[in-house]
Amino acid sequence: MSLPTISKPTFEHHHSGLGLSQPKPRVSWRFLTTGSQDPVQDWVQAAYELEITSPSTGTVALHHVDSEQSVLVPWPAAALLSREAVTVRVRCHGKKQEDGANNGTSWTEWSEPATAEVALLQRSDWKASFITSSKRFGDGPLQPVRFRKDFSIPPEHKTSFKARLYITSLGVHDAYINGKPVSDVCLAPGWTSYKHRLNYSVYDVTSILSPEGTNTICAEVGEGWYATRLGFKAGKRFCYGEELGLLVQLEIASRKATSTFEVLSDDSWLCGPSSIQSSELYDGEAIDMRHEQLDWSSIGGSIRLSGETKILPWTSANLVSPDAPPVRVTESRSPVEVLLSRSGKVIIDFGQNLVGKLLVKSVHLPKGAQLRFRHAEVMEHGELGVRPLRFAKATDTITGSGEMIRDWTPRFTFHGFRYVQVDGWPSVSGQPQNEDILALIMHSDLKRRGLFNCSNTSVNQLHKNVVWSMRGNFLSIPTDCPQRDERLGWTGDIQVFCPSANYLFDTTGMLGNWLEDVAAEQLEDWRGGISGLVCPDVLPPHWPHIPQAVWDDVTILTPNDLYQYSADTDLLERQFVSMQTWLDKGVDRGDDGLWNPDQWQLSDWLDPTAPPDDPGSSRTDDVMVADAYLVHVTGVFAHICARLGKSLLSAKYAADAARLRMLFQHKYITPHGNLMSNSQTGVALAIQFGLYATAAHRLVAANSLQKLVRRARFNIATGFAGTPVILHALTTTKLPQIAYRMLLEKSCPSWLYPITMGATTIWERWDSMLPDGTINPGQMTSFNHYALGAVADWLHGSVGGISPLEPGWKVVKVRPVPGGNVTSAEASFDGPYGLVSCAWKLEENGTRFAMSLVVPPNSTAVVTLPSELSVSVSDGDEPSRQVGSGSHRFVCEYIAAAWPPKAIVAAHLPPAEENIAI
């Protein structure tokens, strides 16, 4: 019998295994499919062995465990110490799933070894000091500062050494050793709630150190999020501090030495101003090449001194080595066209709305001449559409020295753009050629794991747009937009989008770390258990600090969403106090325990009927939305308590949820089953959150919802709260053709209207650009905003047909729901157990459904075919079958409901035009 192939182990949710912050890191492995090999049929792990080797001592320990667990298994050995490294490999023993019989004495082959190395666990491990320049360069913006230290490795450390660089900054930094970058990381250490947590990086720099002669370590620090202007309009500078700082601890250990040689940041370092005059996130970067010293970071180079280095007080934040992957440049794109605007401006079109920066390959710029690049997402009537940038200049400027400039790119900023206006290009034509400039795409370097494709090209473009918007807005934190004077971690946006994000990329490390900031800020004494609308919270003081459903519910719903994709109970335990505090102290309740009816709520933000200058004006009662969420969140928390073994609390909150559900029904649902706020959002939320009391009421809701959609001529009528659930609710109530018809509508407002307008990302508003090419007049208009892309969760689970039935994808729910003019679809998820893939198509003129399914070893799938989908909302459980690992094929008869569904229009009006994407 063939056996599975085991992946290299991973540790916690860490991006690399170098710099773990846990002394007893949990271990995971996956089951790989190589080449054309199918997964082993019906194979379940019965036992595993972890081999842990200590390179420093040469000891090897073998740990045998009888268990099916292969995700986040407990560390079986002694706790690791700071800096300690081990190598780990794993092999597994299995059994046949159907009878549990042992499949012989065979073990899998050993996995490739993986290295786990612990970071600095104690404050006492840090011997370096935070340093800054004694002279301040600029008042705001601050000019970046360069630091330099020369050193030689002592003789006893020159052979068989390893070197680790532990580094962070107050601001963002690049670091170099002997003129070479220590990594390809951008904007380190990223953005955290700097009062509570400050990330540091761990790099293996052994290969770039020279054992002989002089070595040079250098760093350049810019404002980043630490000191730059943040927030709306003029914003606020120095949210965290007014001095840029650097912390460096380089440790060189040799087997021949009894001690470690250290290079520590202190007041002996040299420092001086950068040739970068300013570098701001919103406004861009300006560099004067006349002040550049190209060798400043190299051996034998020099630094333009302008003051002494001084030591700063130690930060009040905890220094942490994050699980989250760093920001990197992951892709480059060439221009698709260089064109002239109506007024004769030179415009570069990269063909894709993206997030990142430019790379100028080469340009000869006369001394004192200026070259400017202004970035924007769209063109408006033949000119660069800069109004949505608001107060952000989004402009990079180079002042020439008369020398050739090669491979120039901004260091400490990023932009959201598709188009770049170029002013001052020094050539006869005044414009660059396609090969002169590239766009470098930046984001947190998350692992892609979920794919989707179907027969409808417009839907595929919609899905691509979701992916691009996620990439652009997952840059250190989950942001709302990447281009204007905002780029903040709005909690409501990620709360509604998290299920889609979890499928597309492995977000557990990044969002898990971000949730630690959410909890840290929420639990500050003055907040009363209320998290901020954004995290890290840099909103101005005049913003009202009031509790908000949907947004503050991130404290419970987002940890639960991460749990569904990771099965990590430790994450739930870590966030538990934050969750309970929100429900017990944060929610502003009325006398009945539901929300205070006088509390204003954001609720269904950006309902398409909201005026441009009033995006919170919704046709759905805002307090009803909040109450629906409260019932749902309370029930979710009860389930979390049960998962954590807190049975008494689980019973308490389950009873609370049941009581609140009855209060909701009494307050909002008539005896006949009609909802008080009869809107697409209202009914969809009540359906998906299980708020109807009887099957008869659910039938009334189904009829009401399909009428609302048909009367809207299949246009969307939901905002932030309703958009993630509307198609799910139509599918739940056995109305898949209505769901598909709504998905495929092309007129505004709809998911596909932006596709007809050439969108390559998800827009903030349903009509961010009007049909005549005019940008929406609202001052809040972004063309890269993932929240309304939450529809991707329905594409994955209903069109593609796969979703987690049990946490961590141990059991996969396979329930494809064909419909509309979609004749085939495929979805895959490279998850904790391995690759799950599902591909279906309609055959024989659409009368037969054929599906191929791949389930990885050590997991199972519960399959429901279209022929088994119940046709009535009041039906009981649908028939299904459970299958084990391996490749499976299913065929069934398929009888499609009438297509396309018809809109409901007044009798005196002409029939609604069919505006369906193909």
N, C-alpha and C positions, 0 to 999 in steps of 0.2 A: 504493500500500500504506500502511495506517495505521501509525503509529509509536508507541512507548510514551511515556508521560508520566513525566518524571523528578522524583523528590522533591527537596526542598531537601537539600543535603549535610549530613552529620553528621560529627563529628570524634572519633576514638577511640571510647570508650564514654561520652563525656561527656554529661551531662544537658542542657546548654544551649549549649555553645560559648564561654561567658564564663568565663574563668578556667582555661584549659587548662594542664596541667602539663608538656606535651610541646612542645618548640620546633619539632618537625617532625611535626605531628599527621597521622595517617593519616585518609583521607577515605573515606566510604561514601555510597552513594545507593541508593535503591530504585526500583522500577518500579510506578507507581500505576495502579489501575483507577478510573476516574472515572464516577460515575453508573451507567448500565446498560451501559457499554462493557466488552466482554470484553478480556482481555489479547491482545496481538498473537500470532498463531499462529506457533509454531516460530521465535521470534525470539531470536537470541543476539547479544550485544554483540561487535563486532569491534574497536572502538576507542573511545576517549573523549578529550574535551578538557576540561581544567580551566582556567578563567579566574580568575586571582587578582589582585585589585585592592587596592592600598594606599591607604586613604582619606587618610593623612597626606601622601603624596607625589603621589597621583594616578596613579601608574604602574599599567599593566595588562600582565600577562604571560599568554600563552596557552601551555599545555603539551599537546602531542598525544602520546598513548600508544596503540600498537596492543596491545590486551589485552582479554580477556574479563572481567578482574577488575573488580568493582564494589563489593567489600566490603573495607574497610581497605586501600585502595590507598596506596602510598608517597607521601609528601609530595614533590612534584617541584621545589620551589623551595628557596631558601636558608633555613636555620633562622631561626625568628622569635626576636626578643629579648623580654625581659620587657616586659610591657604592650603589646606590638605587636599591632595588630589588622589583619586583612585580610578582605575579602569574597570568597567563592568561589561560583562556579556551574559547572555541568557540563552537557555534552551528549554524546550517544552516537551511534555509527554501528553498524549491525547487519548481520546476514546470516541467511539461512535455515538452519535447523539441519540439515535432512535432507541437503543437498548442500554446505553451506558456501559457497554462492554469494553474492556481494555483492548486496545488494538495491537497487543503484543508488547515486546520490550523495547520497541524502537523509540528513540528520542529524535527530535529535530536536530539538524546541524546547529552548532553554536552561531549566534549572531555575530556580526562584527562588533568589536569592542568600542565602547563609548567612554569618554573621559568626563568625570564629574570633578570639578574643582571648586572648593568653597571660597567665598569672598572673605572680607574682613568682618567678623561677626560682632566684635566688641568695640566700643569707643576707644578702649586702651590700645587697640591695634593701630590706631592712627597716631603717627608721630609728626607728620607734616603739619604745616600751618596754612591757613588761608592767607594769601598775599594779594596786594594791590599796589598800584603806583601811588607814591606820595603826592604826585601832581595829577590833578584832574584834567582830562582832555575833553573839553566841550561841556556845556551846561545842560544840554538836552536838545538833540540826541548826544550821547556820549560817544566819543571817538574810540574805536577798539584799541586795546592795549596788547603789546607784544611782550613776552617774557622769555628769558634765555638763561641757561645754566650749562657751563662746560664742566666736564669731570672725566676722570680716568678710572678704569676698573683696577682695583688693587691686584697684585700678583696672585694672591691665594684664591681669587675668584675668577681667574681668566679661563679656566678649563672646566668643561662639563657643567656649565652654569645654565640656569634658567632665569628669565627676567620677566617680572610682571609689573605693569604700570597701572596704578590705581589713581584715577583722575576725575575731578569734577570742577565745576566753576559756578560762580555767581554771575550768570550770563551764559552764553553759549560759546563753545571753544572748538578750535582745531589744534591738534598736537603733532609734533614732528620730532623724530630722532635722527640725527645726522642728515637732515634735509629731506627725509622720507616721511610721508604721513604714517602715523601709527595705525590708522584704520581708514576705512571708507565711510565712516559714520558722519552724518550731517547733523548740525544743530544740537550736539550733545551738550548737556545731559538731558535735553528735552524739557517739557513743561510739567511740573508737578505743583502741588500746593506747597510752595517753598517754605511756609511757616512750619509745616508738619513733616514733609518728606522731600529730600533732595537726592536724586539719583547720582550714582557714580558709575564709572565704567572700569572694566578690568580687561587689559590687553596683554597678550603674549607678545613681547617685543624682543625675544631672544635673538631672532634672526637679523635684526637691524642694528644691534649693538656691535661695536668693534672691541674685541678683547685687548687690542693694542692701541696705544696712543690716546688721543683726546676724543671723547664723545660729546655731543651737544644735544640737549633736550630743550625744545622750544614750544611755546603755546601762544595762540592769539585768541583773545577773548572779546566778544562783542556783546551788545545789550541783550539780544534774544528776548525772551519773555520777562526776564528778571527786571529790566530797567526801562524797556522801551515803552512807548505810548500804547496803551491798551484801552479798548472800549470805544463807544460811539462818539461821533463828532470830534471834538478836540481830544477826547479821551483823558487818560491819566497816565502820567509818567511815574516811574520809580515806585510801582506798586509794591515791590519787595525790598528795594534798597537803591542807594544812589552811588555805590562804588562797585565796579566790576572786580571780581576776585577769582583766584585760581588756587586749587589744591592739588598737589602732585606728590605721589609717593611711589618712587621707582625702587623695586626691591630685586636684588641680584643675589641668588643663592647658588652656591657651588658645593658639590659633594666633597671637595677637598678642604672646605672652610668650615669652621665651627660656628660662624656667625654669618649674618646676612649683611651685604653691603647695600646701603640705602642712599638715594638721592632725594632729598626732601625740599619742598617749597618752603623758603624762609626769606629773610630780608637780605640774603647775600645774592639773590638772583638779580640779573639786569632787567630793566624794563624800559619801554619807550612807546611812543604812539605808532599806530599802524599807518600805512599809506592809505588805508580806507578812512575816509573822512567821516563818514556816518554810515550806519547800517541798521535800518529799522524794518520791522516786519511789514508794516503798512505802507511805508513811503518808499522803501527800496534802499539800494546801496549806492554810495558815491565814492569812487576811488580816484586819487590823483597820482598818476604814474610818475610824475616828476619827483615824488617823495619815496618811491618804491626802492627797496634794497632787496634785490632778487636772492641774495645769499644769506639773508638774515637768519634763516633756520639751519644753515649748513655748517659743517665743520670748517673752522677758519673764517666764518662769516662775521658780520658785525651787526649791531642793533643801534638804531638812532636813539641815544639816551636823552631823556627829558626829565629825569627825576629818579629818586631812589625808590626802592621797593619797601613797603611797610607791611607789617603783619596785622591782619584783621581779627576781631574777636571770632571765636568759634560759633558756628551757626546754631540756632536753637532747634533746627530741624533734625530729624533722624536721617543719617546717611544710609541709603539703601541701594543694593545692587538689584535692579529690577528683573522680573521675568520677561517683561515686554521687550520685543525686538527694537533696535534703534531705528532712526530715520536714515534711509539711504537713497541714493540715486539707483533706481531699479531698471531704468529703460531710457533710451534716447530716441528722439524723433527728428527727422529732417523736415524742413518746410515743404508743404505741398505747392505753395505758390508765393511769389513776391509780387505784390500788386500796388497800384496807386489808388488812394482814396479820391473821392470827388474833388477835394480841394488840393490834390496833388501830393498828399503825404505818402511816404513809403510804408507799406504795411506787409508784414510777414504773416502768412496763414499757415499754421501747423496742422490744420485739418481735424484737430481734436481738442476739446476743452480739457485742460490738464492742469496739474499743480506741480510747480518746480521752478526752474530758473533756466537762463540761457547759458550756452557755452559758445563763446566766440572763438572760432578756430584760429584765425589770424586776421590782423588788421594793422595797417601802418597809420598811426594817428599823429598828425603834426603836434609839436610842442604847444601846449596850452589850448589846443582844440578840444571841444567836448562832443562826445558821442552819447546820445540818450536813447534809452529803450523804455517805452511806456506800454504796459501790459493791460489787456482787457479781454473779456470773454466773448464779446459779440461785436458785430458791426451794426450800426443803426443808420439807415439811409445813406450808405456809402462812406460813413466815417466811423472812426473808432468809438465804440459805445462805452464811454467812461462814467456816465452818470451813476450807474449802480455801485461804483467804487466809493461813492460818497466822499469822505475826507481823505481817503487813502490815495496817495500819489502813484503808488505802484510803478515807480520809475527808477531805473538803474542808470548811473552816469559814470562815464570814464573820461577823465581829463588826460590827454596825451602827453608823452614825454619826448616825442619825436622818434622813439624806437618802435620796432615791430612788437606788437602785443600778440602773444600766442596762448591759446587755451585758457582764456580768461573766463571766469565765472564768478558770480557773487558768492561770498562765503557765508553770510549770516542772515540771509533773508530768503523768502520764497514768494511766489505769486500764483494766482489762479488766472489762467489765460488760454486763449486759443490764438489771439492776434497780438502782434507787437508792432507798435509804431516806432520806426527808426528815424531819428533826426541826427544829421551830421555825419552820415557814412562817407568816408573820404575816398571817393572814386569819381570817375568822370560821370557815371550814370547817377551817382548819389544813392545807390542802393546795393545791398549785398546780393551775392549769388546764393543759390540754395545750399551749396556746400560750405559756405562761410560760417553758418550759424546752426546750432542744434538746440533743441529743447531737452533738458534733462528732467526726467519725471521723478519726483520725490514723494515718499510716504513712509510710514512705519513698515518695516520689511516683514510683513506678515506672510505666513505660508498660505498659498491658495489651496483650497481643498474641495470646493463645490463648483460643479459645472452644470450648464443647462443649455439645451438647444431644442428647437422644434421646427416644424415645417413652415411656420409663418415668419417671414423675414422681418416684418415690423416688430413682432414680439421679441425676436432675437435682438434687434437693435435696442429695444427697451431694456432688455436684460443687460446688454453691454453698457448701456448708459448708467444702470444701477452700479455695476462694477466700477466704472470710472469715477462715479461720484463717491463711492466708498473709498477708493484708493486716495483720492484727493483730500478727503476729509478725515482720514485716519492718519494724521500726521502728529505724532506724539500723544495727542489726546483725540477723542472723537469730537470733531468740530461741526459747526453748522454751515460754514461756508469758508472758502479759502482765499477770497479776493478783496473784500471790502474791509472797512475799519471795524471788524468784529472778530471772526475766526475763534469763537468761544465754544466751550464745552457745554452746550445747552443739554440739559438732562432729558427734556421731553423728546428731543430728536432721536437720541440713541435709544431711549426706552422703546419707542415704537419700531425702530429699525433693527434692534438687536437680533431677533430671530433670523432675519435675512443676512445680517453681517456674519453671524456664527456659521451659517452654511457656506458662505462664499470664501471666508478666510478663517484661520485659526486665531480667534480674538481673545481667547481665555486669559493669556498672560497679560495682554495690554489692558483689556477692560477690567480684569481682576485688580491690577495695580491702580487703575483710575478709580475704581470703587473704594479703594482704601482712602483716597483723597476725599471722595464724597462723604464717607463716614467721618473722617477726621474733621472736616469743616462742619458737618451737620451737628456733631456732638460738642462743639464749642458752647460754653455756658450760655452765651447771649442769644443763641439761635432757637432755643426752645424745641429742639428736635426737628427743625425744618432744614432741609438741605437747600443749597442755593439753586436758583434757576440755571446757573452755569457753574461748572467746576473745572478748574480752579475758579473761585469766585472773585472776579475783579470788577463787578458791576459797581457803578457809582453809588455813594451813600444815599442819594435821594431816591433810588429805586426802592419801592416798598418791599419789605421783607415779610411776605405773607405766604402761607402754605398754599400749594397748588396741586390738585389732582393731576394725573397724567405725568407731569414733570417730576414732582417729588416722589411719585410712586416708583421711580427708578430705583429707589433704595431696596425695594422688594422684588420687582419684576425682572430687573436686569440680572441680579445674582441668580434668580431662578432660571432665566433663559440660559445663562452660562452653564448652570448645573445640568440642564437638559442635554447639552452638547458635550459635557465633560464628565459627568457623574462625580464631581468633586465636592464631597460634603465638607471638606475643610474650608473651602471658599464660603459655603453657607454659614459655617460656624464663625468664621472671621467677621462676616457682615451681620451676624445675628443681632447684636445690640443696636446697630443702626436700623435694622428692619423693625424691631420691636419698639424702639423709641419713636419712630415715625408714626406707627399706628396708635401708640398709647399717649404720646405727648404732642406730636406734630400736627395731626389732623385737627382742623378747626370744626368741631362738631356742634350741631344743634342739640336741643333737649332730647331728641329721639335717637341720637347716636349717629345719624347720617350727617352729611356736611351741613354746616351753618348756611341756611338758605340766603343769607345776606352777603355771603363771601363771593366776591367776583372771581371768576375762573377763566383761565386761558382756554381750557377745554378743547373744543373742535377748532383750533387755531387755523386760520387760512381756509375757511370754508370758501368755495369759489364765488359765492354771492357777496362776500365781504368787500366793501369799497376799498380801493387802493390805499386810502389813508386810514383805514380802520380794520386791520386784518383780524382782529378778535371778534368782529361782529359775525355771529353764527346763527343759522336758522334753527339749530338744535339747542334746547335749554341747557345752559352751561352747568347749572347745579345738578341737573339730572345726569349729565355725563359724569360729573364728579362722583355722584352717588353710585352709579353703575360700576365705576372703577373701584370705589371703596368696598363694595360687596366682593368683587372679584379679587382684589388684593388681599382682603382678609382671609378669603378661602385659600389663596395661594400660600399665605403665611402659615395657615394651619397645616397644610401639607408639608411645608418646610420643617415645621416643628416635629412632625411625625418622622420625617427622614432623619432628623438629628436625634431621635429617641426621646424627645421631650413630650411624652404622652399626655401629661396633664395640661401643658400649654396647648398642645394640638387640640385636645377636646374643648378647651376654653374658646380658642379662636374659631374652631369649626362651629360651635354654638353661636358665637358672635356673627359669623357669616350667615348662618341660617336665619338668625333674628333680623339682621339687616336686609336680607333678601326678602323676607316677608314684609318688612317696612317699605321697601322699594316697591313691591307689588301693590301694596295698599295705597301708596302715594302716587304712583305713576301709571298703573295698569288698570283699565276698567274691568268690570266683571265679565264683559264680553271678550276681553283680550286686547283691546286697542291701547296703544302707548300714548301717553299724554303728549310727548314731543315726537310726533309722527314724521320722522325724517329718515333719510338713508342711514345717517350715523346713529341716531337713537335706536332704531329697530335692530340694526346690525349688532350694536353693542349688547343689547338685551338678549339677542339670540346667542351670540358667542360666549357671553358670560353666564348663560343658563339662568336668566332672570324670570322666565315665564314659568308659571306654576303647573300648567297642565298641557297635555298633548293638544287639546283643543285651542288653547291660547297660542301654542307654537304654530298651529296651522293658520290662525288669524295673522300671526306675525309674518309667516311666509307669504301669504297673499298680499299683505300690506307692503312688504318689501318689494315684491316683484312689480306691484302697481306703481310704487314710487319710482323705480328704475325705468319702467316703460313710459311713464308720464314725463320723465326727464329726457326722453328720447335717447336713453342709455348713456347720457352724460353723467359724469361723476358729480356728486353733490356732497362730498365729505371733505373734511380738513384733517388735521393731525390725528385726532382720535378715531375717526371713522374709516380713514383710508386703509389702515392695516387689516381691518376686519370685514369690509364690505363684501369682497368676493368669497371669503371664507363663509360668511353668513349665508350667502346665496347657495353655496355648495352644501352646507350643513342642512339647509331646508329643501334639498333635492331640486334645486333650480340651476343646474350647471350651464344650461344653454343661455340663461339670462346673464350668468357670470361671464361667460365667454363673449356674449354680445357686448357687454359693458367694457370688457377688456379691449375688444377690437374696434371700438368706436374711435373715429379719427377727428371729429369736430371738437371744438373747445367748449367746456373743459373735459379732458380725457387724458389717459396715460399716453395715448399715441398721437395726440395733437402736437406735442413738441417734436415728435419724430417727423411729422409732415413739415415742420419748420426748420429741419436740419439739426436738431439738438443732438449732442453727443454725450450729454450728462443729464441728470435729473434736475429740473428747475425747482426753485423755492415756491413759486406760485404756479397754479395751473396755466396762467396766461402771462408768464413773465415777459414774453414777447407777444404783442398783439398781431392779428393776421396781416396787418399792413406793414409789418416790419418795425413798428414803433415799440420801444421798450415800455413796459408797464409803468405808468406814472408814479406808482407808489415808491416812497423812498427806500423801502425794504424789498429789494428785488435782486435775487441771486440766480445765476444759471448753473450753479453746482451745489446741490443741497439734497442729501440723500433721503430725507424723511418720507416724501411721497413715493419713493422707490420701495417702500415696505411691501408693495404688491409682490415683490420677488418671492416672498415666503410662500405665497399661494402658487406661484409658478413652479417652485421646487416641489411642494407637497402635493398639489392637485394635478397640475399638468405633467410635471416630471414624475410624480407619483411616489416620492420617498420622503420620509421624515422620521424622527426618533419616536418610537413607541415607549421605550424605557430610557432613562437617562444614560447618556454616553453612547447611544446607538447600539447598546447590547442587543436590543430587539428592535428591528427596523419595521416601521409601518410602510407597507407597499399598497397603495390605493390610488392608482391613476384614474383620473376622471376625464375621459375624452369629451370633446365638444367643439362647437363652432366649426370653423373651416380648418382646424388643426388636424392633420392626418397622421402625424407622427411626432414623437418627442423622446428625448433622452436626458437623463439626469444622473450625475454621479457625485459621490461624496467620499473623499479619502479621509475617513474618520479614525477614531481611537482604535478600532479593531482592524482597519484595512479598508480597501476600496469596495463600496457599495455602488452598483450601477444598475440602472433600469432603463430599458429602451423598448418602446412600443410603436406599433404602426397599425393602421387600418388596412386590411386587405380585402380582396374580392368586392371591389366597388363600395368599400366602407361597411360591409356587413360582417366582417370577421375581425376580431381584435387579437393581435399576436404580440406577446411580450417576452423579452429575454431579461433575466434577472441574475445578478451575481451577488452572492452573500459571502463575506469574508469568514475565515475560520474563527471559531469561538464566539460566534454570534448567530442569531436566527432572524427570520423575517416572518411577519404575519401578513398574508397576501389576501386582498379582496379584489376580485375581477369586476370589470364594468357590468357583466351580466348578473352580478350578485349585489350591485348597489340597489338599495331599497328605493322604491319610487314614491313613497309617501313619507312626509315629515313625521308622521305619528307611528311609523313602523318601529319594531324593536331592533335588536342587534342584527347586524348584517352577517351573513355567513362568511367565513374566512378559513384559511388553512395556514399552518405554521410549517415552514421549511427551514432546513439547516443550511450550513455553508455549502458552497459550490455553485455551479451554473444551472439555471432552471429555465424552462420554456413553458409558457402558458398560452392557450388559445381558447377563445370563447366566442359565442355569437354576440354581435353588437347591433343593437337597434337604436339608432339615434333619434332623439326627439326632434320636433319640427325646427327647422333652421331656415332663415333667421327669425327670431322672435320679432313681433311687431310692436312698434311704439303705440302708446295710447294718445290719440290726438282728438281735438274737438271735431265733431262731425262736419262742420262747415269748412274745415281746413283741408288742404290737400294732404295726401299720405306723406308721412315722414320719409325723407330721403335716406336710402341705405348708404351709410358712410363707413364701410367696414374695411379694415386693413386686411391685406392678403400677403 
